[in-house]
Amino acid sequence: MDERDVRLLKAISELETGSPERLHEATGIPVSTIHYRLSNLREEGIITNDRYDVDLEELGLGVTVLVEVHADYQGSYESFADRLLTVEGVTNVYFTMGETDFIVVARLSSSEMVERLIAEFEQLEGVERTDSTFVISAIEERDALQSYSLETLLEELADE
């Protein structure tokens, strides 16, 4: 990955589009080069989809719950995480260090769904207990690339 790739990824994050024309306007990189580079970034697995973001509040999935999962499981943590992902509403699973084994993020429609979510976790073999936190308000949810300056991204990610 070089400087142009990093600039493209940053522009995609900020503009929330993969439109080659809009990316050209933002970066000055020729449209034909953008097409080529986006194709390469997809082949490399860096770009995984076409980024059609959905407003989950408007959709009706406005309840966000963070669940700490304390577990005693057999096998790999990846296999156990896969079981956590089978619970409807779970969007992210993180394997962590410390007293908590996993942190799970779920997007739900109501407190009744939260009850169902916790009940399903408690039914999973290996789950010892859970601690749940309701998110009252999302101050900001942003793409990881939006949290960095272009200079830092270039310094950390672009090949010399």
N, C-alpha and C positions, 0 to 999 in steps of 0.2 A: 504494500500500500504506500502510495506516495502523497505528496502535498495536494495534488489535484483531487485524489480520492477523498482525503480528509475534508477538503473544502466542500466537495459535493455532499458528503454525509452531513456536515454541519448545516449546509443550506437546506437539505431535505428536512432536517429536524426543525429548523426555524420556520421554513415556509409551509411545512406539513404537506408537501406535495413532491411527487417524483417527475413532474412535468419538465421535460428537457428544455422547453422554451423559457419557463420561469427560472429554472436553474441557471440557464445561460445568462439571463438578465442579472441574477444575483452574483454570479461568480465570474462572468466574462469568459468562461470555458466554451469553446465552440459546441454547438448542438450535436454534431456528429461524434465528437469526442465524448460528450456526455452519454450518448446512447451506448457507445462502446464500453465505457467505464462502468455504467450501471449494469450492463450485461455481465461483465467480469465480476463485479461485486456480488451479483446474484449467484453466479457459478461458484464463487468462493464461499457462499453461505453467509456473507456479511449482511446482505439485504435478503430478508426472508419473505417479504410480502409487499403488497402495493399500498399499504398504510391507509386504509380507510377507517379512520378513527370514528368511534361512536360515542356520543354523549350518554353515558350510562345513567345519569340522573334522569334525563329526558326519556330514556327507554324504560325506566322503571326499576333499575337495579341500583338504587341510590344508597343502600346500606352497605357500608364497608366494615368488615370485621377483621381484626388481626388476631390470630389464634396461635398461642404458644403450645406446642405439642411436646409433652414429656413422654418418652417412649422407651420400651424395652423390647427390642425386636430381634429376630433371627435373620441372618442374611445381610445383604448390602444395604447401605442407606439409600441407594438409588431405587432399589426394589420397594423399600418401605415408602419412599417419597411417591413412587408411582401409585401405591395404594391410596395415599392421601389425595392424589390428584383425581381419583375416581369419584370423590364426593362432589356432587353438583354444586356449582357456585364457586369452587376453588379456582383462583386464577394464577396464583404464584405459590411455590413451595421453596423454602430456603432451608438448607442444612446448616446448622449453626454450632458454634462452640459455646461452652458454658453450661449452665444448669438446664437450659432449654435445648432440646434436640432439633426441633424444626419450628420455623415460623411460617404460618400459612396466611395468605391473604384471600379473602372471599368477598365477592360482590353479590349482594342479595337484594330482594325486594321488600322484605318485611322482617319484623322481629320473630314471626312464626317460622320463617325460613332459617333464622339463626338457631332457633331451638332444634329444628330438623338437622341442621349442619352439625351441631354439637352432639346430638344423639347418634348421628352416623359415625362421627369420629370415635365416640365411646364404644361403638360396636366393632371397630377395626382391631384385629388382633395385634397386640404390641403397643397400643395406646394406653399409657398408665393414667394420665390425666391431661386436661387442657386448661389453659387460662385464656379468656377471651377479652378483647378490648374493642368496644364500639368506637368507630371514628365519628366524632361529632361533626366535623367539618374538614374537608380537604382544602388546606390553605393553598397548595399548589401541587399538581401532579404533572411532572414534565418528563420529557424524554431525557435520558441520561446525557446525550450530547448537548442539550440545552443548558446543562449546568456547568459547562466548561467554556472558557474563551477559546477562540480559534487558535490563538497563539499557543495555549497549553496543549490543545489537541495536536497541533503540528509538532510541537516539541516532543510529546510522548508517543505519538503513533506513526508519524511519517518517517519512512526510511531516509537516511541521509543521502 
